[in-house]
Amino acid sequence: MVYAQRDNDEPQIQEGTEIREREEILSIPSSDGVIAQVKLHESVLEQVQVGQPCVVKVDALPGAVFEGRVSFVAMLPDQNMRWMNPNLRLYRTEATITSASPRMRPGMSCSVEILIEEIPDTVYVPVQCVFQDRDRTLCFVSGEDEIEKRDVRVGRANDLWVQILAGLAEGETVLLSPPPGYAGGSLGAKRAQKEAEKEAEKEAERAKPEKERPQGDASSGSGSH
Protein backbone atom coordinates (compact mmCIF):
# COMPACT_ATOMS: atom_id res chain seq x y z
CA MET A 1 0.00 0.00 0.00
CA VAL A 2 1.37 3.41 -1.01
CA TYR A 3 -0.10 6.70 0.25
CA ALA A 4 -0.70 9.38 -2.39
CA GLN A 5 1.67 12.36 -2.38
CA ARG A 6 0.38 15.91 -2.22
CA ASP A 7 2.06 18.65 -4.26
CA ASN A 8 1.15 21.58 -2.01
CA ASP A 9 1.69 22.60 1.63
CA GLU A 10 -1.15 20.45 2.94
CA PRO A 11 -0.31 17.70 5.45
CA GLN A 12 0.73 14.42 3.88
CA ILE A 13 -1.94 11.73 3.82
CA GLN A 14 -1.89 9.42 6.82
CA GLU A 15 -4.32 8.09 9.39
CA GLY A 16 -6.52 10.95 10.62
CA THR A 17 -5.74 13.37 7.75
CA GLU A 18 -8.68 15.36 6.32
CA ILE A 19 -9.24 14.69 2.62
CA ARG A 20 -11.33 16.21 -0.19
CA GLU A 21 -13.94 14.60 -2.38
CA ARG A 22 -12.38 12.51 -5.19
CA GLU A 23 -8.88 13.06 -3.83
CA GLU A 24 -6.51 10.15 -4.37
CA ILE A 25 -5.71 8.54 -1.01
CA LEU A 26 -3.59 5.47 -1.65
CA SER A 27 -2.71 2.87 -4.22
CA ILE A 28 -2.22 -0.87 -3.87
CA PRO A 29 0.48 -2.24 -6.21
CA SER A 30 -0.46 -5.43 -8.03
CA SER A 31 1.67 -7.89 -9.94
CA ASP A 32 -1.27 -8.94 -12.11
CA GLY A 33 -0.75 -6.09 -14.58
CA VAL A 34 0.77 -2.66 -15.10
CA ILE A 35 -1.33 0.44 -15.75
CA ALA A 36 -0.11 3.83 -16.97
CA GLN A 37 -2.13 6.82 -15.80
CA VAL A 38 -2.30 9.94 -17.97
CA LYS A 39 -4.45 13.06 -18.08
CA LEU A 40 -6.15 14.13 -21.32
CA HIS A 41 -7.13 17.69 -22.19
CA GLU A 42 -10.80 18.22 -22.99
CA SER A 43 -9.93 19.27 -26.56
CA VAL A 44 -8.80 15.73 -27.49
CA LEU A 45 -11.18 13.74 -25.30
CA GLU A 46 -13.63 12.81 -28.08
CA GLN A 47 -10.82 11.25 -30.13
CA VAL A 48 -9.90 8.72 -27.42
CA GLN A 49 -11.91 5.52 -26.95
CA VAL A 50 -11.47 2.50 -24.69
CA GLY A 51 -9.63 -0.24 -26.58
CA GLN A 52 -7.43 2.00 -28.71
CA PRO A 53 -3.78 0.89 -28.91
CA CYS A 54 -1.03 3.01 -27.41
CA VAL A 55 2.74 3.14 -27.10
CA VAL A 56 4.33 3.64 -23.69
CA LYS A 57 7.87 4.85 -22.97
CA VAL A 58 9.22 4.76 -19.42
CA ASP A 59 11.78 7.41 -18.44
CA ALA A 60 13.72 4.98 -16.25
CA LEU A 61 14.01 2.43 -19.10
CA PRO A 62 15.49 4.43 -22.01
CA GLY A 63 15.15 2.85 -25.43
CA ALA A 64 12.39 0.45 -24.35
CA VAL A 65 8.97 0.76 -26.00
CA PHE A 66 5.93 -1.03 -24.59
CA GLU A 67 2.54 -1.74 -26.11
CA GLY A 68 -0.76 -1.11 -24.37
CA ARG A 69 -4.43 -0.29 -24.76
CA VAL A 70 -6.71 2.38 -23.34
CA SER A 71 -8.71 0.72 -20.57
CA PHE A 72 -10.45 3.65 -18.86
CA VAL A 73 -11.44 7.27 -19.55
CA ALA A 74 -12.98 9.26 -16.69
CA MET A 75 -16.41 10.83 -17.10
CA LEU A 76 -15.57 13.84 -14.90
CA PRO A 77 -12.52 16.14 -14.97
CA ASP A 78 -9.78 15.77 -12.41
CA GLN A 79 -10.80 17.79 -9.35
CA ASN A 80 -7.22 18.25 -8.13
CA MET A 81 -6.21 19.98 -11.37
CA ARG A 82 -9.28 22.26 -11.24
CA TRP A 83 -8.25 23.23 -7.72
CA MET A 84 -4.96 24.60 -9.09
CA ASN A 85 -6.41 26.05 -12.33
CA PRO A 86 -10.22 26.37 -12.58
CA ASN A 87 -10.05 26.91 -16.36
CA LEU A 88 -8.13 23.68 -16.99
CA ARG A 89 -10.12 20.50 -17.74
CA LEU A 90 -8.08 17.30 -17.63
CA TYR A 91 -9.59 13.81 -17.60
CA ARG A 92 -7.87 10.87 -15.96
CA THR A 93 -7.17 8.06 -18.40
CA GLU A 94 -5.64 4.63 -17.87
CA ALA A 95 -3.74 2.47 -20.33
CA THR A 96 -3.12 -1.21 -19.58
CA ILE A 97 0.38 -2.20 -20.68
CA THR A 98 0.20 -5.54 -22.51
CA SER A 99 3.95 -6.03 -22.87
CA ALA A 100 5.06 -5.09 -19.36
CA SER A 101 8.60 -5.67 -18.10
CA PRO A 102 9.68 -6.92 -14.65
CA ARG A 103 11.91 -3.83 -14.47
CA MET A 104 8.85 -1.59 -14.20
CA ARG A 105 8.03 -0.22 -10.76
CA PRO A 106 4.97 1.64 -9.42
CA GLY A 107 5.36 5.41 -9.60
CA MET A 108 7.77 5.52 -12.55
CA SER A 109 7.28 8.44 -14.96
CA CYS A 110 6.26 7.59 -18.50
CA SER A 111 4.86 9.06 -21.70
CA VAL A 112 1.88 7.56 -23.52
CA GLU A 113 1.13 7.98 -27.23
CA ILE A 114 -2.44 6.94 -28.07
CA LEU A 115 -2.92 5.81 -31.67
CA ILE A 116 -6.34 7.17 -32.58
CA GLU A 117 -6.15 6.45 -36.31
CA GLU A 118 -3.80 4.84 -38.80
CA ILE A 119 -3.58 6.54 -42.20
CA PRO A 120 -1.67 4.39 -44.71
CA ASP A 121 0.16 5.80 -47.74
CA THR A 122 -0.51 9.48 -47.16
CA VAL A 123 1.44 12.66 -47.85
CA TYR A 124 2.24 14.70 -44.74
CA VAL A 125 4.39 17.70 -43.85
CA PRO A 126 5.49 19.43 -40.63
CA VAL A 127 2.81 21.71 -39.19
CA GLN A 128 5.14 24.72 -39.68
CA CYS A 129 4.91 24.25 -43.46
CA VAL A 130 1.17 24.99 -43.68
CA PHE A 131 0.04 28.64 -43.69
CA GLN A 132 -3.31 30.40 -43.48
CA ASP A 133 -4.03 33.40 -45.73
CA ARG A 134 -7.62 34.41 -44.97
CA ASP A 135 -9.70 31.55 -46.44
CA ARG A 136 -6.74 29.93 -48.22
CA THR A 137 -4.50 27.13 -46.91
CA LEU A 138 -1.04 27.35 -48.46
CA CYS A 139 2.36 25.75 -48.72
CA PHE A 140 5.46 27.28 -50.26
CA VAL A 141 7.08 24.79 -52.63
CA SER A 142 10.73 25.21 -53.56
CA GLY A 143 11.38 24.82 -57.30
CA GLU A 144 14.51 25.01 -59.40
CA ASP A 145 14.28 28.75 -60.10
CA GLU A 146 11.55 30.13 -57.83
CA ILE A 147 9.31 29.51 -54.83
CA GLU A 148 5.71 28.63 -55.67
CA LYS A 149 2.81 29.57 -53.37
CA ARG A 150 0.44 26.63 -53.72
CA ASP A 151 -3.05 25.95 -52.35
CA VAL A 152 -3.38 22.69 -50.44
CA ARG A 153 -6.19 20.72 -48.81
CA VAL A 154 -5.39 19.34 -45.38
CA GLY A 155 -6.78 16.41 -43.42
CA ARG A 156 -5.91 15.11 -39.96
CA ALA A 157 -3.25 16.87 -37.92
CA ASN A 158 -1.47 16.76 -34.57
CA ASP A 159 1.11 18.96 -32.89
CA LEU A 160 3.85 17.89 -35.32
CA TRP A 161 2.39 16.81 -38.67
CA VAL A 162 -0.41 17.73 -41.09
CA GLN A 163 -1.93 15.35 -43.61
CA ILE A 164 -2.06 16.74 -47.17
CA LEU A 165 -5.07 15.50 -49.15
CA ALA A 166 -4.37 17.52 -52.28
CA GLY A 167 -1.88 20.05 -53.59
CA LEU A 168 1.45 18.36 -52.87
CA ALA A 169 3.21 15.28 -54.21
CA GLU A 170 5.58 12.98 -52.39
CA GLY A 171 9.20 14.15 -52.67
CA GLU A 172 8.50 17.86 -53.19
CA THR A 173 10.42 20.32 -51.01
CA VAL A 174 8.36 22.73 -48.91
CA LEU A 175 9.53 25.66 -46.82
CA LEU A 176 9.40 25.59 -43.00
CA SER A 177 9.15 29.39 -42.94
CA PRO A 178 7.53 31.80 -45.42
CA PRO A 179 9.59 33.81 -47.91
CA PRO A 180 10.36 37.46 -47.11
CA GLY A 181 7.35 39.74 -47.39
CA TYR A 182 4.67 37.18 -46.53
CA ALA A 183 2.24 38.55 -43.91
CA GLY A 184 0.26 35.40 -43.05
CA GLY A 185 0.95 32.91 -40.30
CA SER A 186 1.58 29.19 -40.03
CA LEU A 187 -1.18 26.78 -39.07
CA GLY A 188 0.59 25.98 -35.80
CA ALA A 189 0.98 29.66 -34.91
CA LYS A 190 -2.69 30.34 -35.72
CA ARG A 191 -3.79 27.55 -33.39
CA ALA A 192 -1.56 28.79 -30.59
CA GLN A 193 -2.85 32.36 -31.06
CA LYS A 194 -6.49 31.25 -30.89
CA GLU A 195 -5.87 29.29 -27.70
CA ALA A 196 -4.12 32.29 -26.13
CA GLU A 197 -7.01 34.59 -27.12
CA LYS A 198 -9.55 32.20 -25.57
CA GLU A 199 -7.61 32.07 -22.30
CA ALA A 200 -7.29 35.88 -22.26
CA GLU A 201 -11.06 36.27 -22.76
CA LYS A 202 -11.74 33.90 -19.86
CA GLU A 203 -9.37 35.81 -17.57
CA ALA A 204 -10.89 39.16 -18.58
CA GLU A 205 -14.43 37.88 -17.89
CA ARG A 206 -13.43 36.61 -14.47
CA ALA A 207 -11.78 39.95 -13.64
CA LYS A 208 -14.91 42.05 -14.34
CA PRO A 209 -16.72 43.53 -11.31
CA GLU A 210 -20.14 42.07 -10.62
CA LYS A 211 -21.93 45.25 -11.71
CA GLU A 212 -20.35 45.02 -15.17
CA ARG A 213 -21.43 41.46 -15.76
CA PRO A 214 -24.52 41.08 -18.01
CA GLN A 215 -27.75 40.44 -16.15
CA GLY A 216 -30.81 38.59 -17.42
CA ASP A 217 -33.33 35.84 -16.81
CA ALA A 218 -32.14 32.27 -16.75
CA SER A 219 -33.05 30.19 -19.78
CA SER A 220 -32.50 26.63 -20.82
CA GLY A 221 -29.83 25.70 -23.33
CA SER A 222 -26.93 23.44 -24.03
CA GLY A 223 -24.05 23.45 -21.56
CA SER A 224 -20.33 23.08 -22.07
CA HIS A 225 -18.76 19.61 -21.97
N, C-alpha and C positions, 0 to 999 in steps of 0.2 A: 504494500500500500504506500502510495506517494502522495503527500499533501500538495495541493496546488500552490504556486508561488504568486504573490501579488507584486505588481510593478510600482506601486505607489507607497506612501508612508503609512498605510494602514497596518495594523498588527498582522503578523503572519498567521495563517490558519492553523489552529490547534484546538484541542478540546476546550469548549467554553467561548470560543471566538464568535462574535456576531457576524453574520453573513447576509448578503443581499439575494434577492430572488434571481434565480438562474445563474448564480455565480458558481464557477467550478470549485469544488471542494477537495476532491482527491481522485486519484486514478489507481486502478488495480492492474498491474502488468500481467499479461497472459502470454503463455508460450504457444497458444493455439494459432495465433496469427498476428501479423503486424499491420497497424493502421497508421496512415499519415493524415494528420489534421491540417487543413488549410482554411483560409477565409476568402470568400469570393465577393467582389464588389457587385452591387446591385445591377450595374450596367451589363454584366456578362451572365447574370444568373439564368436567364431564359435559354442560353445556349448549352447549359450543362444539364445532363440527365443521368440518373442512376444507371449503371451498367456501361457507361462510356469508358474506353481504355485510357490509361494515362501512363506517363513515364516519370519515375521518381529518381532523384539524385540526392544522395546523402552527403552532407558537407564533410563528415568524418571519414567517408570512404571514397576518396577522389578517384575518378575514372570508372567507378561502378555505376551501372544503369540498371534499374529494377522496373519490372512491369507491374501494373496494378489496374484496378477498376474502381470507378466511383461507386461507393456503397451507401452514401447518405448525403442529403442536402437539407439543411435546416429550413423550416417554414418561416421562422422569425429571425430578425437580425440579431447579431451578437450584442447583448446588453452592456457588456463591459466596454466595448468599443464606442458605443453611443454615449457612455458616461464620460469618456475623454473627448469625443467630438460628436456633438448631437447631429451634425449634418452628414456624418459618415455612416453608410449602411453596408455592413459586411455580414455575410452569412456563412456559418460554420459548415464545412464540408469534409467528409471523410473518404479516403481512398484506401481500399484493402490491397495490400501488396501481395501479389500472387507468386512472386519469385524472391521471397525474403531470404536474407543471409543471417547465419548465426552471429555475425559480427555486429548486427544492429542492436541498439540498446534504446530503451524508452527515454524520451526527452531529446534525442538527437535532432539537430536542425536539418531540414531537407527542402528541396524545391520540387513542385509537382507541375507537370505539363499535361493538361487534359486535352486529348485529341477529339475535338468535337466533330470534325469532318475530314475525310481524306479526298483530295482532289487530284486524280491521276492525270498526267500528261497535260499540264497547264503552263502557261507563260506567266511569270511573276517577276516583279521588280521591287527594290527597296522602297519603303514608304516615302522616303525623301525625294524620289524621282517623279512623283505624281503631284501636279500643281493644279490649283483652282483659279480660274479666271472668270469671275461672275458665274455664268451657267455652263461654262466649258471645263472639261477635265483634260489636262494636257500632260504631255511628256516632251522633253527636248531630246531629239535623236541626233547623235553626232554622225555626220556624213564625211565624205572625203574632202569636200571643199567648204561646206557650210553646216550650220546647225539648223535643223528643221523643227519647227514647233508643230506637234502633231496631236490631234484629238484622239483620245483613247476612251474605251469603255471598261470600267473596273467592276470586279466582282467581290469576293470575300477578301477580308483584310484583317491583319492583327497589328501589333505594335511595331513589327519589323517589315512585313511584306504585304504587297497588294497584288491580287490576281488581276491579270489583264485579259479581258474577254475579246477585245478587238482593238486594233490600232498598232500593235507591235508584233514583230516576228521574233522567234527564238534566234539568239546570236547578235541582235542589234545592240548597239552601244547607246545608253541613255545617260544623261547628265544627272549627278547627284545634287547640283545646285544650278539655279537658272543663269542664263547669260547676262552680262551687264545690261542694265536698263530695264529689266523685267520687274514689274511692280506687284505681281501676284504673290501668293504664298504657297508653300507645299501643303499637301494633304495632312501630313502629320502636324505641321504648325497650326493649321486651321482648327484641327481637333483640339489641340492643347489650348488655343485661344478661346474656343467656345466653352470648354470646361472651366477656364479661369473666369470668364464672364459670368457663368452661372453661379460659381461660388461667390463672386463679388456681389451679385444681386441678392443672394441669400443673406450675406453679412449685412448689406445695407438695409434690408427689410427688418432684420432683427434689431438693428441699431436705432430704428425710428421710435420716437416717443409714442405713447399710446394715443395721444390726441391726433397724431398725424396718420394713424392707421385707418384704412377705409372701414366704415361702419355700414351695416345692412342686416336684413333679415336672413336667417339661416335658410338654406334650401338644399334639397337633395341633389346628389350628383356623384360622379365617379371619384374615387379617392386615389391617392398615389400608392404604388406598390412598394 
